[in-house]
Amino acid sequence: MQTYDAIVIGAGAAGLFCAGIAGQLGLKVLLIDHAPQVAEKVRISGGGRCNFTNRELDPRAPHKHFLGENPNFCRSALSRYTAQDFIALVQRHGIPYHEKHKGQLFGDRSSQDFIRLLLAECEAGGVQRRQPCAVHGIAFSAGRYEIQTDGGPVAAPALVVATGGLSIPQIGASDFGYRVARQFGLRVVEPRPALVPLTFDGEAWAPYAQLAGLSLPVRIETGSKKERMAFDEDLLFTHRGLSGPAVLQISSYWRPQAPLRLDLAPGAALEDQLRQAKAGSRKLIANELAAHVPARLADAWVRQDAGWQRPVNEASDKALAALAGRLSGWELVPTGTEGYRKAEVTAGGVDTRELSSQTLEAQRQPGLYFIGEVVDVTGWLGGYNFQWAWSSGWACAQAL
Ligand code: FDA
């Protein structure tokens, strides 16, 4: 049986980074993945450019950008290996990058730059890799983990599970990490798709399906008054429902049967604007609306009520108020999500109460670690999930 100081299962963002750092700290590390390629999600991330971190991440207040049953769990790892630390590493590797919207940092060229960075870090640490290699069983005895793999049995006193969540099964996602957690008696917070488009009942959605492809800035909200979450982002209409950053962000907080509230003309004071128009304009209401929302949306919207399909000076105050109210307070209940096939991440996962926030080691199972997305730590859209992968991988590597 080949033995190592640490075995890492999952050669994604967290696993590669952790293995590389641990190797550079002098450990003999084996990294195993069942997929033929490393870091498939890094490859497809950020539209192929990898949104690798976010400058606005405040490690002292992680609840601002992360959710989970204990959103402050990630504070320790995020403060010890920060966005600045990863940016410095990106600079050392000579990877050009730029800042987009709201602190999001993307590579200038391709996400392959980041895969090369991760592989180079592993090489610098002498990490051995087996891939594609399935794991068939894990046993713990006499203080070490014995792992049955396609390539024969291997053993180590430390086992790091970095197999991510359930999103995008077509490129290797599996429930492996949750099964390992349960095997060792650790609780798992029920996983659910997050950062995911939302869908609506076919018939009810029919009037809006014609808007597929339309994008506009909105304010979107969900939750009761006490727990309201709101985002000011772009919305995208699709054939089956809603997507775009606004919806992806709110989807992580949305619960089945809960309504969403959308302001499709944020900041426009629409009712006042339409009343003013009424005093001096003979234009169709749809044309007046088009000053505040895209013309396609204005056209589709006025078709919902005969009282809105006329010149603005002929409309009643009541009809204009109803129109403004419906555009700036559109309430609708999604029937579901597009599921793991389209979700960028999986919310839920290994219960953080089972893990040390300093080392990511299971409190009740010495030598067993969980890092990255498999843990019940979910970041907002915008580079937060990769930063959690880097920070949790780094924190774990220090403890191995
Ligand atoms: P990750 O999923 O990266 O890696 C898990 C690894 O484990 C995989 O290599 C898999 O093959 C392996 N594995 C799974 N089951 C196994 C088993 N049974 N045996 C062996 N190996 C197994 N985030 C962000 O911050 N910025 C961004 O731009 C994007 N963009 C983005 C786009 C898209 C389309 C998606 C789907 C996701 C993103 N994300 C993102 C999210 C980000 O990709 C994700 O949070 C991280 O990759 C999580 O890193 P992990 O290493 O935890 O899992």
Residues whose N, C-alpha, C, O or C-beta is under 5 A from the ligand:
A	BS01	FDA	G10 A11 G12 A13 A14 G15 I32 D33 H34 A35 Q37 A39 K41 V42 I44 S45 G46 C50 N51 C133 V135 A162 T163 G164 G165 I168 I171 G172 A173 S174 F176 A343 E344 V345 I371 G372 E373 V374 G383 Y384 N385 F386 Q387 A389
